[in-house]
Amino acid sequence: MQDLGIRYYVKWILQWRHKGLPDYLACIEQWRQLDPAAASDEQLLSGVRALTIADVMYWFRVRRVVGVSKFLEMQLNIFLRKYPPESGSTTIVGDSGMFIGGFTSKTAQAQADLAAIAKQIRAEEKLYKLVVVTPAERLLDTLRKNTDGRPVIEEIEHYLDKYGHMVYTLDYAEPTPADAPLPVLMSLKALVQGTGYDPIARQTESARKREASVKEASKLFGPLQRWKFRWRLWLARYYCRHREEALFFIGAAWAVLRPLALELGRRLVEVGTLASADDVFYLTSEELEEAIQARKEEQALPDYIQKAADQRELREARKRIHPPGKIPPEAGGETPETQILNEEGSDTLKGFAVSRGQVTAEASVIISPADFANMKPGSILVCEMVTPAWTQLFPLAKGLVTDIGGMHAHGSIVAREYGIPAVMGTGNITKRIVSGQLITVDGDAGTVALLQS
């Protein structure tokens, strides 16, 4: 590892930490002060534009942090493949996932805070019974209306204020957890009923196992290789911490942007330019400028109703396009794959082994936040990919399988922290199986067996 490269990595981290993140949060706070109902149409659109640009600029900084973290973890993997530690005649095959993690992150803290709320609920018998019998969809309203729920409702609302920005997808047309808190409430109920994991105990145990693996591997290296292993491990861990924090704030602007956009959309519905407030997400800023001008003149632009409908349809069609494993697809060298193409008729799908262990259980196929209510506790979460907000479903899951992702993906890190077997990058498992189907996830071999057709 050249010193020049390390200096650049440190520079990029400092740029994100001391420039990118503070500027992003300052912009969010600036527009948070604007009351959507009292703002002019022009102010609403200005806020949407400013927050969109701020989010793009933040991502520009974050992509370097993410890239450095992935590169350094890849370097550790390359080292482990080239110099595998040996015990007698047995080679200990290792990967970076065995050794990275076990550190406190904001995503992990979110689960610890939710567990603390669950503990508070379990301590009060009436409150416990109320939460257990109330469907997650009605839990917030029920707690607000019931005197037994008042001690905890403020804690839940504070939790959503603090963590509700974590995005489900990289599209601000989708509601945030603060807007649609169902998966948070499902996780809370699971923790209250004891069907979820204890995040603090889980993280402690994961860290213990990880440090034991590091010590065991270190003993099996010679002096020089041991130093090289420790050095690469330290770099990978250090930058992984920054990466997870950087990703935690992705989409933080959307919790402020969406109310501004929806208020503008509501006004355009009143004048007859749009059919629903969220049509605003399917028009360009230039079209919105024209719509605002027309509203000033008390006129409607009814053609925009069809434009928005066409864009909705196009968006849904684009969702059905299967992305390539690499961009460009013919990229070679050390460019990491994000999926493996499996034969259509095979009952065993190959993927990337990202979190060790084996589990057999029913699958819960979850394609979008709209499906979160279908996540069955104790099942295997099967989805296209994982973003930070999807980790709210992890306390309900016994395993994880995705279409897209690899060893260095966010979902891989979280799966290892939860201690659940995971295989990522199977290509099309969400198209091959249905919820309730029995599958076996082998996080050691990187395979998923389809036990029922």
BELCOR-V124790 format. One record per backbone hydrogen bond with DSSP energy under -1.0 kcal/mol. NH is the residue of the N-H (numbers start at 1). CO is the residue of the C=O. E is the energy in kcal/mol with one decimal. If there is no record, write none. Layout:
NH;CO;E + NH;CO;E
This chain:
6;2;-1.8 + 7;3;-2.4 + 8;4;-1.9 + 9;5;-2.2 + 10;6;-2.6 + 11;7;-2.2 + 12;8;-2.4 + 13;9;-2.1 + 14;10;-2.5 + 15;11;-2.4 + 16;12;-2.1 + 17;13;-3.0 + 18;14;-2.9 + 19;15;-1.3 + 20;15;-2.9 + 21;16;-3.2 + 23;19;-2.2 + 24;20;-2.0 + 25;21;-2.6 + 26;22;-2.2 + 27;23;-2.1 + 28;24;-2.1 + 29;25;-2.4 + 30;26;-2.3 + 31;27;-2.0 + 32;28;-1.5 + 34;31;-1.0 + 39;35;-1.2 + 44;40;-2.2 + 45;41;-2.2 + 46;42;-2.4 + 47;43;-2.5 + 48;44;-2.1 + 49;45;-2.4 + 50;46;-2.9 + 51;47;-2.6 + 52;48;-2.0 + 53;49;-2.6 + 54;50;-2.4 + 55;51;-2.1 + 56;52;-2.2 + 57;53;-2.7 + 58;54;-2.2 + 59;55;-2.4 + 60;56;-1.9 + 61;57;-1.5 + 62;58;-2.6 + 63;59;-2.8 + 65;61;-1.2 + 66;62;-3.0 + 67;63;-2.5 + 68;64;-2.7 + 69;65;-2.1 + 70;66;-2.6 + 71;67;-2.5 + 72;68;-2.5 + 73;69;-2.1 + 74;70;-2.4 + 75;71;-2.1 + 76;72;-1.7 + 77;73;-2.2 + 78;74;-2.8 + 79;75;-2.2 + 80;76;-2.3 + 81;77;-2.0 + 82;78;-2.1 + 83;79;-3.2 + 87;90;-3.2 + 90;87;-2.2 + 92;85;-2.6 + 98;95;-1.7 + 99;96;-1.6 + 100;96;-1.8 + 109;105;-2.5 + 110;106;-1.8 + 111;107;-1.3 + 112;108;-1.9 + 113;109;-2.8 + 114;110;-1.9 + 115;111;-2.2 + 116;112;-1.7 + 117;113;-1.6 + 118;114;-2.2 + 119;115;-2.3 + 120;116;-1.9 + 121;117;-2.1 + 122;118;-2.5 + 123;119;-1.3 + 124;121;-1.4 + 128;124;-3.0 + 129;125;-2.4 + 130;126;-2.1 + 131;127;-2.4 + 132;128;-2.4 + 133;129;-2.1 + 134;130;-1.0 + 138;135;-1.7 + 142;138;-2.3 + 143;139;-2.6 + 144;140;-2.2 + 145;141;-1.7 + 146;142;-1.4 + 149;146;-1.5 + 152;149;-1.1 + 153;149;-1.7 + 156;152;-2.1 + 157;153;-2.5 + 158;154;-2.3 + 159;155;-2.2 + 160;156;-2.3 + 161;157;-2.1 + 162;158;-2.0 + 163;159;-2.9 + 164;160;-1.9 + 166;163;-1.6 + 171;169;-1.3 + 174;171;-1.9 + 178;164;-2.1 + 180;176;-3.0 + 185;181;-2.3 + 186;182;-2.6 + 187;183;-2.2 + 188;184;-2.3 + 189;185;-2.4 + 190;186;-2.1 + 191;187;-2.3 + 192;188;-2.5 + 193;189;-2.4 + 195;190;-2.2 + 196;190;-1.4 + 202;198;-2.8 + 203;199;-2.4 + 204;200;-2.3 + 205;201;-2.5 + 206;202;-2.7 + 207;203;-2.5 + 208;204;-2.1 + 209;205;-2.5 + 210;206;-2.3 + 211;207;-2.5 + 212;208;-2.0 + 213;209;-2.1 + 214;210;-2.1 + 215;211;-2.4 + 216;212;-2.4 + 217;213;-2.6 + 218;214;-2.5 + 219;215;-1.7 + 221;218;-1.1 + 226;222;-2.8 + 227;223;-1.9 + 228;224;-2.3 + 229;225;-2.7 + 230;226;-2.6 + 231;227;-2.5 + 232;228;-2.3 + 233;229;-2.4 + 234;230;-2.5 + 235;231;-2.1 + 236;232;-2.4 + 237;233;-2.5 + 238;234;-2.6 + 239;235;-2.3 + 240;236;-1.7 + 241;237;-1.8 + 242;238;-1.2 + 243;239;-2.4 + 244;240;-2.4 + 245;241;-1.7 + 246;242;-2.7 + 247;243;-2.5 + 248;244;-1.4 + 250;247;-1.2 + 252;249;-2.3 + 254;251;-1.5 + 256;253;-1.2 + 257;253;-2.8 + 258;254;-2.7 + 260;256;-1.1 + 261;257;-2.5 + 262;258;-3.0 + 263;259;-1.8 + 264;260;-1.8 + 265;261;-2.5 + 266;262;-2.5 + 267;263;-1.9 + 268;264;-1.9 + 269;265;-1.7 + 270;266;-1.9 + 271;267;-1.3 + 273;268;-2.4 + 274;268;-1.4 + 279;276;-1.9 + 280;277;-1.6 + 281;278;-1.2 + 282;279;-2.2 + 283;280;-1.1 + 288;284;-2.2 + 289;285;-2.0 + 290;286;-1.9 + 291;287;-2.3 + 292;288;-2.5 + 293;289;-2.3 + 294;290;-2.4 + 295;291;-2.1 + 296;292;-1.8 + 297;293;-1.2 + 298;295;-1.9 + 299;294;-2.9 + 304;301;-2.2 + 305;302;-1.5 + 307;303;-1.8 + 308;304;-2.6 + 309;305;-1.8 + 310;306;-2.7 + 311;307;-2.2 + 312;308;-2.2 + 313;309;-2.3 + 314;310;-2.3 + 315;311;-2.4 + 316;312;-2.3 + 317;313;-2.1 + 318;314;-2.4 + 319;315;-1.5 + 321;318;-1.4 + 331;328;-2.1 + 335;332;-1.6 + 340;425;-2.7 + 346;343;-1.3 + 349;448;-2.9 + 351;446;-2.9 + 352;424;-3.6 + 354;422;-1.7 + 355;422;-1.5 + 359;441;-1.9 + 361;439;-2.1 + 363;437;-1.9 + 364;380;-2.8 + 366;382;-2.7 + 371;368;-2.4 + 372;369;-1.4 + 374;371;-2.7 + 375;372;-1.8 + 378;396;-2.8 + 379;376;-1.7 + 380;362;-2.9 + 381;399;-2.3 + 382;364;-2.6 + 383;401;-2.1 + 389;167;-1.5 + 390;387;-1.5 + 391;388;-1.3 + 392;389;-1.5 + 393;390;-2.2 + 396;393;-1.6 + 397;394;-1.3 + 398;379;-2.9 + 400;421;-1.8 + 401;381;-2.4 + 402;423;-1.4 + 403;383;-1.2 + 404;384;-2.7 + 405;338;-2.6 + 409;406;-1.7 + 413;409;-1.5 + 414;410;-2.2 + 415;411;-2.4 + 416;412;-2.0 + 417;413;-1.8 + 418;414;-2.2 + 420;415;-2.0 + 422;355;-2.1 + 423;400;-2.2 + 424;352;-2.1 + 426;402;-2.5 + 427;403;-2.3 + 428;426;-1.2 + 431;428;-1.7 + 432;428;-1.0 + 433;429;-1.7 + 436;363;-3.1 + 437;434;-1.8 + 439;361;-2.4 + 440;449;-2.1 + 441;359;-2.9 + 442;447;-2.7 + 443;357;-3.4 + 446;442;-2.0 + 447;442;-1.3 + 448;349;-2.3 + 449;440;-2.4 + 450;347;-3.3 + 451;438;-1.8
